Amino acid sequence: MVYRFFRPVPTRTATGLTAEVYRQLRNEFLGPLPTFQALSAVPEVLAATWALMRESLLAGEASRVDRELVASAVSRANHCRFCLDAHVMLLHALGEHELAEVIAGGGTPPEPRYAALVAWAEASRNPRAATWHSRYRPEITGTLLTFHFINRVVSALLDPDLLPGGLQRLPVVRTVGGRLAARTARQPKEPGGGLPLVGAGSTAPPAWAGDSPVGVAYVALRDAARQGGTLLGETARETVTATVRWEDGRHPDHPAEWVAELVRELPDTDRTGTRIALLAAFAPAAISEGDVASWRLSHPADADLVRLVAYGAITATDHVARALAPAHP
């Protein structure tokens, strides 16, 4: 696995909160995967990301197949090849081989309930345009929001291939990988196990979450990731927020030119940071070595790059969450 802009500290030397997150990842998931290692420079964002994914995707009584289907469909809508491949493999791990291959091939599941779930998840990329709502359990809605965030972080900080040469896209490799992960994927998790890793949130959990631990974890991630906005000035933050609202999740045709126009009038000190945050929200794979090199002239630490990417990612994710219409009966 190739990290795009830095190599994280090896897992064996992790300490403190990062080591505790890695311990849970080993016990309850597939280990400290690159998705989480890429966030390790900012332990509070790492912990909140894992807590939200654990409580939404892994714990609770909602169908795990439904949740993996949502994770895959959101990843497809966000053009996150890495996450799509990973969660197609986990559909194989749950024994849903035909469903996994339909999703991998860009198709629509033939079963109406699954087709509706995929359509709902993909519509959330443009929530206002789609008049998006959720009639689903907190775990399923939480899974959708988890992957809106994770897709952006992964696309910004990791290369898209799980295996050399994209071998994970071969059906036989996906099937074998699913078999290897089957035992872990099928083990139930008790709700709430991730919450000791995160502090009390600044606000009450959102209405869509009810009294589920998913809502607590979502607020924790929102609080931790928003801290990256302090790296930018007020006008720059307003630019990011306003752009996320009015563009409503569209995929820019030419991201570099699109973002250059948006930051043209900003102060020099904020131009590069705002560029990276906006790309993280809309087209994270378009963040370039040149963008990062320019940012590191004033912010050399890996942690500041991760904070900035997380800020752009959570701004886009929270736009999806805020657009939720009242659930239909």
Phi, psi and omega in degrees: 000132181251122172277139191289320191234348178195163174251125180294163173298138180304145183299329184291342180258005181296146179226169172060222183298321179299317179297323179292320175299314180299324179298315178296320179300321179291322184281331192238349181227223184252020180095179180286078182294162180306327177309316183272324178300326180296338180264358190294342177292343179232087189303325182291327175287318176304309184297317181290325177295314178297317181301316180293317180295319180298310186289331182268312186274326192253326186260169177088181189258354179297152180301127178292327177297315178303318183290319177294326177296317177297314179302318180292317183292319177296317179298323177294316180295328181269004180059035178262093184296321181302308182291323177301312179300317183297318186273340166296318177299321180289331170297319173300319181299331179272004178087007182264067188291315181293317179299318180300316183287329174297314180293317179300326181275003178083014184268182178250129180301141180289333179288125186304321182295318178292322178299319179294322180294318177296315180298318177299313182295317181290328179295336183292347175298325179237070193296324180288320179296328184266001188046057189290142176211176176223127172252012187262167180298156179305324181296324182285315176297320178297322176299315179302314181290322176306314185278339168299321178285306185298319179307316184290319178296313181297314181295330179284319194251348181236152168292155187284350186263126173291323182233156180305134177070014180069029183300335182295349180272356174282130182307321182294324178291319177299318182294315180295317178300322177297319179298319180294330182265358190300315184298312180295318184296331186265358179281125179290149179241140179283130179300147174095351185295336180273347187290329176300343180279347184236153179278177175294138182286165181282341181224169176293154177302151181293157185300324183296341185269347183057224178258020180288147173301341180301319181295320178298315180294323179296315179298321178299317179292317180301316180296314183293316184287328178296338181300336177297338178295340179290347176284349181243158175285170184299316180296322178296316179297319178297324178296316179297310183298313182295320180295317178301322181289311187281333179279337171051047170081009182292155175268112178299137179293320181229084190304319183298315180290320180302311184286330179299321179292324182291328184260001188302323184269000181282157175303149180307322185293340182251354190295312183291317180298318179294322177302312181295317180297318179294318177296322177300326181284326190244320186213066189299329180294344180277354173297127189252166174303322179295319176301312184291319178299319179295318179296321183290346176299326179249343181225080188286343187285140174303323183301322181290325176295316179297317179299319182293316177297316180297324178296312177299319182294317182286332177296317177292319181296317182290334172299318177297314182296317182291335181281355181303120171283161176306138182299140177284147179294000000 
